[in-house]
């Protein structure tokens, strides 16, 4: 196992091709700060660049996943112009000043080349709920609680959640949660499709690792990276022809690779596959195919 100890608010551990990012402010219920955003973006930069990572699990230390924004600044918590600790003050370009920290983080997660599995171990409210949305698979502890509480704090949903949430659970459910700002339990999250499954607290991380292993042990990393982006980006397509075009390019490009040959031969020979193509060096020439790459 390797562990990166350079972060202030999270930990990053990598073992057996699975990275585990843990929000690590347990004394503050992992409340979100500008530094946590910077740490999370940096962690996903590292996992994307590391071919020894085939999947990423995100969870929280202690009894909470993330209790939302750190409110220790009091009344000026969301008043960016009056916050001296905003990442905006670190020499970023002017345009960055009008972008919320949660959105910068979720856009980076959206761009991930590795599948992202959320293991929601406790309370996830505010940004603790919206940061889950670009994760590919979310599972939760039976003790988890969720809340899109922004209207109860006098603000609005952030972190690109007005794009993600209706696509995951439907517009009516998204509006119910966001307009009321109420906190709800794990069973309701499961029924609405926000999470895939519920687990006893002690079984949550083993279940997340089992999902990661199913991906890492059986699939081609480049194919997974392409599939992840194809699925997410087609959510905004206005006609299936857009999907047909990129599907066709993908099958054509990947069909000529050593991975495609290995996938067929390992199946015929009834043995585990050994995929050679790497995300860092072997993405097809047409990637990325979209025009408007989000800001980092």
C-alpha positions as CSV (number, residue, x, y, z in Angstrom):
1,X,0.0,0.0,0.0
2,X,1.2,3.5,-0.8
3,X,-0.2,6.6,1.1
4,X,0.1,10.2,0.1
5,X,0.6,12.3,3.3
6,X,0.9,15.7,1.6
7,X,-2.8,16.7,1.9
8,X,-4.2,18.8,4.7
9,X,-7.8,17.7,4.7
10,X,-7.9,14.3,3.1
11,X,-5.9,11.1,2.9
12,X,-5.1,9.1,-0.3
13,X,-4.2,5.5,-0.1
14,X,-3.5,3.1,-3.0
15,X,-3.4,-0.6,-2.8
16,X,-4.1,-3.4,-5.3
17,X,-5.1,-0.8,-8.0
18,X,-7.8,0.8,-5.8
19,X,-7.4,4.3,-4.5
20,X,-9.3,5.4,-1.3
21,X,-9.8,9.1,-0.8
22,X,-10.9,9.8,2.8
23,X,-12.3,13.2,3.9
24,X,-10.2,13.7,7.0
25,X,-11.5,16.3,9.4
26,X,-13.4,13.9,11.7
27,X,-13.4,16.4,14.6
28,X,-15.4,18.8,12.3
29,X,-17.5,16.0,10.8
30,X,-15.4,16.5,7.6
31,X,-16.9,19.9,7.0
32,X,-15.9,21.3,3.6
33,X,-13.3,24.1,3.2
34,X,-11.5,25.7,0.3
35,X,-8.5,23.7,1.2
36,X,-10.5,20.5,0.9
37,X,-11.5,21.5,-2.6
38,X,-7.9,22.0,-3.6
39,X,-6.9,18.7,-2.0
40,X,-9.6,16.8,-3.7
41,X,-8.8,18.3,-7.1
42,X,-5.1,17.4,-6.6
43,X,-6.0,13.9,-5.5
44,X,-8.0,13.2,-8.7
45,X,-5.1,14.6,-10.7
46,X,-2.9,12.0,-9.1
47,X,-5.3,9.1,-9.6
48,X,-5.8,10.0,-13.2
49,X,-2.1,10.0,-13.9
50,X,-1.4,6.8,-12.0
51,X,-1.8,3.6,-14.1
52,X,-1.7,1.6,-10.9
53,X,-5.2,3.0,-10.0
54,X,-8.1,1.3,-11.7
55,X,-10.9,2.7,-9.4
56,X,-11.3,5.4,-6.8
57,X,-13.4,5.1,-3.6
58,X,-14.4,8.3,-1.7
59,X,-15.5,8.1,2.0
60,X,-15.3,10.0,5.2
61,X,-13.3,9.6,8.4
62,X,-15.2,9.1,11.7
63,X,-19.0,9.2,12.0
64,X,-19.8,11.6,9.1
65,X,-19.2,11.6,5.4
66,X,-19.3,15.4,5.1
67,X,-21.5,17.7,7.2
68,X,-21.5,20.5,4.6
69,X,-19.6,23.7,4.4
70,X,-17.5,24.7,7.4
71,X,-19.7,27.4,9.0
72,X,-17.0,28.6,11.5
73,X,-16.8,32.0,9.6
74,X,-20.3,32.7,10.8
75,X,-22.5,35.2,8.9
76,X,-19.9,35.7,6.2
77,X,-19.5,32.0,5.4
78,X,-21.0,32.4,1.9
79,X,-19.9,36.0,1.4
80,X,-16.9,35.4,-0.9
81,X,-15.8,39.0,-1.0
82,X,-15.4,39.1,2.7
83,X,-13.6,35.8,3.2
84,X,-9.8,36.0,3.5
85,X,-9.4,32.2,3.3
86,X,-11.1,31.7,-0.1
87,X,-8.9,29.8,-2.7
88,X,-9.7,32.8,-4.9
89,X,-7.1,34.8,-2.9
90,X,-4.3,32.5,-4.0
91,X,-3.6,34.2,-7.3
92,X,-6.3,32.6,-9.5
93,X,-7.6,34.5,-12.5
94,X,-10.5,36.9,-12.0
95,X,-13.0,34.6,-13.7
96,X,-12.4,32.0,-10.9
97,X,-13.8,34.4,-8.3
98,X,-17.3,33.7,-9.4
99,X,-17.1,29.9,-9.3
100,X,-18.1,28.0,-6.2
101,X,-15.5,25.7,-4.7
102,X,-17.9,22.7,-4.7
103,X,-18.4,23.1,-8.4
104,X,-14.7,23.2,-9.2
105,X,-14.4,20.0,-7.3
106,X,-17.4,18.2,-8.9
107,X,-16.3,19.2,-12.4
108,X,-12.9,17.6,-11.7
109,X,-14.6,14.5,-10.5
110,X,-16.8,14.5,-13.6
111,X,-13.6,14.6,-15.8
112,X,-12.1,11.6,-13.9
113,X,-10.6,8.9,-16.1
114,X,-11.1,6.3,-13.4
115,X,-14.5,5.1,-12.0
116,X,-15.5,6.8,-8.8
117,X,-17.4,4.9,-6.0
118,X,-18.9,6.8,-3.1
119,X,-19.0,5.0,0.2
120,X,-21.3,7.3,2.2
121,X,-20.5,6.4,5.8
122,X,-22.6,9.0,7.6
123,X,-24.2,12.4,7.3
124,X,-23.8,14.0,3.9
125,X,-25.5,17.3,3.7
126,X,-25.0,20.5,1.7
127,X,-21.8,20.0,-0.3
128,X,-21.5,16.7,1.5
129,X,-24.6,15.6,-0.6
130,X,-23.8,17.5,-3.9
131,X,-20.2,16.2,-4.0
132,X,-21.6,12.7,-4.3
133,X,-23.5,13.4,-7.5
134,X,-20.7,13.0,-10.1
135,X,-19.6,9.7,-8.5
136,X,-20.5,6.8,-10.7
137,X,-21.8,4.4,-8.1
138,X,-22.9,5.5,-4.6
139,X,-23.5,3.1,-1.7
140,X,-24.4,4.1,1.8
141,X,-24.3,3.0,5.4
142,X,-27.7,2.4,7.0
143,X,-26.7,5.3,9.3
144,X,-26.2,7.8,6.5
145,X,-28.3,10.9,6.2
146,X,-28.6,13.3,3.3
147,X,-29.8,16.8,2.8
148,X,-29.8,19.4,0.1
149,X,-30.2,22.1,2.7
150,X,-29.2,25.3,0.8
151,X,-32.6,27.0,0.9
152,X,-32.5,26.7,4.7
153,X,-29.2,28.6,4.7
154,X,-30.4,31.4,2.4
155,X,-28.5,30.2,-0.6
156,X,-29.1,27.9,-3.6
157,X,-27.7,24.5,-4.6
158,X,-24.1,24.5,-5.8
159,X,-21.5,22.1,-7.1
160,X,-23.3,21.7,-10.5
161,X,-26.1,19.9,-8.6
162,X,-28.8,21.6,-10.7
163,X,-27.4,19.6,-13.6
164,X,-26.5,16.4,-11.8
165,X,-29.4,15.8,-9.4
166,X,-32.4,15.9,-11.8
167,X,-30.6,13.5,-14.1
168,X,-30.0,11.0,-11.3
169,X,-33.4,11.1,-9.5
170,X,-35.8,13.1,-11.7
171,X,-36.9,16.7,-11.6
172,X,-39.8,16.2,-9.1
173,X,-37.6,14.4,-6.5
174,X,-34.8,16.9,-7.0
175,X,-37.1,19.8,-6.4
176,X,-38.7,18.2,-3.4
177,X,-35.3,17.8,-1.7
178,X,-33.9,21.2,-2.7
179,X,-36.9,23.4,-2.1
180,X,-37.7,21.9,1.3
181,X,-34.1,21.5,2.3
182,X,-35.1,18.7,4.6
183,X,-32.7,16.0,5.8
184,X,-33.7,12.4,4.9
185,X,-32.5,8.9,5.6
186,X,-30.7,6.3,3.7
187,X,-33.9,4.3,2.9
188,X,-35.3,7.3,1.1
189,X,-32.1,7.8,-0.8
190,X,-32.2,4.2,-1.9
191,X,-35.8,4.3,-3.0
192,X,-35.1,7.4,-5.1
193,X,-32.0,5.9,-6.7
194,X,-29.5,8.3,-5.2
195,X,-27.7,5.3,-3.8
196,X,-27.4,1.8,-5.2
197,X,-27.4,-0.2,-2.0
198,X,-27.4,0.1,1.8
199,X,-25.0,-1.7,4.2
200,X,-24.3,-2.1,7.9
201,X,-21.6,0.4,8.8
202,X,-19.0,-2.2,9.3
203,X,-19.8,-3.7,5.8
204,X,-19.7,-0.5,3.8
205,X,-16.0,-0.2,2.8
206,X,-15.8,-4.0,2.1
207,X,-18.8,-3.6,-0.2
208,X,-17.2,-0.6,-2.0
209,X,-14.0,-2.6,-2.4
210,X,-15.9,-5.5,-3.9
211,X,-17.4,-3.1,-6.5
212,X,-14.0,-1.7,-7.3
213,X,-12.5,-5.2,-7.6
214,X,-15.2,-6.3,-10.1
215,X,-14.1,-3.4,-12.3
216,X,-10.3,-3.6,-11.7
217,X,-10.0,-7.4,-12.1
218,X,-12.1,-7.8,-15.2
219,X,-12.1,-4.8,-17.5
220,X,-9.8,-2.8,-19.7
221,X,-8.8,0.5,-18.1
222,X,-8.9,2.5,-21.4
223,X,-12.3,1.1,-22.2
224,X,-13.6,2.0,-18.7
225,X,-12.2,5.5,-19.1
226,X,-14.0,6.0,-22.4
227,X,-17.2,4.4,-21.3
228,X,-17.4,6.7,-18.2
229,X,-17.1,9.8,-20.4
230,X,-19.4,8.5,-23.1
231,X,-22.2,7.8,-20.6
232,X,-21.9,11.0,-18.6
233,X,-21.6,13.3,-21.6
234,X,-24.4,11.7,-23.5
235,X,-26.8,12.9,-20.7
236,X,-26.8,16.2,-22.5
237,X,-27.1,15.0,-26.1
238,X,-30.2,16.1,-28.0
239,X,-30.3,13.1,-30.4
240,X,-29.1,9.4,-30.2
241,X,-27.1,10.1,-33.4
242,X,-24.6,11.8,-31.2
243,X,-24.2,8.6,-29.2
244,X,-24.0,6.5,-32.4
245,X,-21.2,8.6,-33.8
246,X,-19.0,8.4,-30.7
247,X,-19.9,4.7,-30.1
248,X,-18.8,3.9,-33.7
249,X,-15.5,5.8,-33.3
250,X,-14.9,4.0,-30.0
251,X,-15.5,0.5,-31.3
252,X,-13.4,1.2,-34.4
253,X,-10.5,2.5,-32.5
254,X,-10.5,0.0,-29.6
255,X,-11.2,-2.9,-32.0
256,X,-7.7,-2.5,-33.4
257,X,-5.9,-2.7,-30.1
258,X,-4.1,-5.4,-28.2
259,X,-6.8,-5.0,-25.5
260,X,-9.6,-6.1,-27.9
261,X,-7.6,-9.2,-28.9
262,X,-6.9,-10.0,-25.3
263,X,-10.6,-9.6,-24.4
264,X,-11.7,-12.1,-27.0
265,X,-8.8,-14.6,-26.4
266,X,-9.1,-14.6,-22.6
267,X,-12.8,-15.3,-22.9
268,X,-12.2,-18.2,-25.4
269,X,-9.3,-19.6,-23.3
270,X,-11.4,-19.2,-20.1
271,X,-8.7,-17.3,-18.2
272,X,-8.5,-13.9,-16.5
273,X,-7.6,-11.1,-18.9
274,X,-4.3,-9.1,-18.8
275,X,-5.0,-5.8,-20.5
276,X,-1.9,-3.9,-21.6
277,X,-3.2,-0.5,-22.8
278,X,-2.8,2.3,-20.3
279,X,-4.9,5.3,-19.7
280,X,-1.8,7.6,-19.4
281,X,-0.5,6.7,-22.9
282,X,-3.1,4.8,-25.0
283,X,-6.3,6.8,-25.1
284,X,-7.5,6.9,-28.8
285,X,-6.7,9.9,-30.9
286,X,-10.3,11.2,-30.9
287,X,-10.3,11.6,-27.1
288,X,-11.4,14.1,-25.9
289,X,-14.1,14.6,-28.5
290,X,-16.2,17.3,-26.8
291,X,-15.7,21.0,-27.6
292,X,-16.2,22.9,-24.3
293,X,-13.7,21.4,-21.8
294,X,-14.6,22.8,-18.4
295,X,-12.1,25.0,-16.5
296,X,-9.8,23.2,-14.1
